[in-house]
Amino acid sequence: MGRIVVVMAGLVLAAALAGGEYATLSVAGADVALTNAQKNSQWELEGVLFRFTAQPPTGSTVVVSRVSGGVEYVLSSSTNVAASLWWAADGPVTFRYGDAVKLACGGATGTVQVLQGVSSR
């Protein structure tokens, strides 16, 4: 069963990387964000890869959010944190000019990769 989950996760990751781009952000104990700063463009959030070199303290929460028009919408949160995490979007989450994906990493350090797909619009 575990092998099937790993293979399926690998296939999802390969499909996400084939469809778009990714941005790598450094995490240094604070929240990080990736803002769509290109006018007349949009992209879809495919997923987020977390790789912590120092995990957050026990009980801390890792959160993936969309910020649009100054309002934060939580897409996912977890207090079950490991050194490596993968979050995949259940469906299209479109980021237009000025929108941001915000990643609260609970005080951890490391890197995150934001996987961006090509928007269908």
C-alpha positions as CSV (number, residue, x, y, z in Angstrom):
1,M,0.0,0.0,0.0
2,G,2.8,2.4,0.9
3,R,4.5,1.8,-2.4
4,I,1.3,2.6,-4.3
5,V,1.0,5.9,-2.4
6,V,4.6,6.9,-3.2
7,V,4.2,6.0,-6.9
8,M,0.9,8.0,-7.2
9,A,2.5,11.0,-5.4
10,G,5.4,10.8,-7.9
11,L,3.0,10.7,-10.9
12,V,1.1,13.7,-9.5
13,L,4.3,15.6,-9.1
14,A,5.6,14.7,-12.6
15,A,2.3,15.9,-14.1
16,A,2.4,19.2,-12.2
17,L,6.0,19.9,-13.2
18,A,5.2,19.1,-16.9
19,G,2.2,21.5,-16.9
20,G,3.8,24.6,-15.6
21,E,6.6,26.1,-13.5
22,Y,7.7,26.3,-9.9
23,A,9.1,28.9,-7.6
24,T,11.5,28.0,-4.8
25,L,11.3,30.2,-1.6
26,S,13.5,30.1,1.5
27,V,11.8,29.7,4.8
28,A,13.6,31.3,7.8
29,G,11.2,31.0,10.7
30,A,8.6,33.3,9.2
31,D,5.7,33.2,6.7
32,V,6.6,33.4,3.1
33,A,4.4,34.4,0.1
34,L,4.5,34.3,-3.7
35,T,2.6,37.1,-5.4
36,N,1.5,37.2,-9.0
37,A,3.1,40.5,-9.9
38,Q,2.6,40.3,-13.7
39,K,-0.2,42.4,-15.1
40,N,-2.6,40.6,-17.4
41,S,-1.5,37.2,-16.4
42,Q,-2.7,34.4,-14.2
43,W,-1.6,30.9,-13.0
44,E,-3.1,28.0,-11.1
45,L,-1.7,26.6,-7.9
46,E,-1.0,22.9,-8.5
47,G,0.7,22.2,-5.1
48,V,3.4,23.0,-2.6
49,L,6.4,21.0,-1.6
50,F,7.9,21.7,1.9
51,R,11.4,20.6,2.9
52,F,12.3,21.7,6.5
53,T,15.9,21.6,7.7
54,A,14.5,22.6,11.2
55,Q,11.0,21.4,11.8
56,P,8.5,23.7,13.5
57,P,8.0,23.1,17.2
58,T,5.4,20.5,18.3
59,G,1.9,21.8,18.0
60,S,2.8,24.4,15.4
61,T,0.6,24.6,12.3
62,V,1.6,24.7,8.6
63,V,-0.9,26.6,6.5
64,V,-1.4,27.1,2.8
65,S,-3.5,30.2,2.0
66,R,-4.7,32.3,-1.0
67,V,-4.7,36.1,-0.4
68,S,-6.9,38.1,-2.8
69,G,-8.1,41.6,-2.4
70,G,-6.6,41.7,1.1
71,V,-8.6,38.7,2.3
72,E,-6.9,35.4,3.3
73,Y,-8.6,32.1,2.4
74,V,-7.1,29.0,4.0
75,L,-6.7,26.2,1.5
76,S,-5.1,23.7,3.9
77,S,-3.6,23.5,7.4
78,S,-1.9,20.7,9.4
79,T,-0.3,20.2,12.8
80,N,1.0,16.8,11.7
81,V,4.3,18.1,10.4
82,A,7.2,16.1,9.0
83,A,10.6,17.1,7.5
84,S,9.0,16.8,4.0
85,L,5.4,17.6,3.2
86,W,3.4,17.7,-0.1
87,W,0.2,19.5,-0.5
88,A,-1.8,19.2,-3.8
89,A,-4.7,21.3,-4.8
90,D,-8.0,19.4,-5.2
91,G,-9.0,21.6,-8.1
92,P,-8.1,24.8,-9.9
93,V,-7.0,27.7,-7.6
94,T,-6.4,30.7,-9.9
95,F,-4.0,33.5,-9.0
96,R,-4.6,36.7,-10.9
97,Y,-2.5,39.9,-10.8
98,G,-2.0,40.9,-7.1
99,D,-3.1,37.6,-5.6
100,A,-0.6,35.7,-3.4
101,V,-0.1,32.2,-2.1
102,K,0.9,32.5,1.6
103,L,2.7,29.8,3.4
104,A,2.8,29.8,7.2
105,C,5.5,27.3,8.3
106,G,5.1,27.5,12.0
107,G,8.6,28.8,12.8
108,A,10.5,26.2,10.6
109,T,13.4,26.8,8.4
110,G,14.1,25.2,5.0
111,T,12.6,25.6,1.5
112,V,9.3,25.4,-0.2
113,Q,8.5,25.0,-3.9
114,V,5.2,26.5,-5.2
115,L,4.1,24.5,-8.3
116,Q,2.4,26.7,-10.8
117,G,0.2,25.3,-13.6
118,V,-0.8,27.1,-16.8
119,S,-4.3,28.7,-16.3
120,S,-6.9,27.4,-18.7
121,R,-8.3,31.0,-19.2
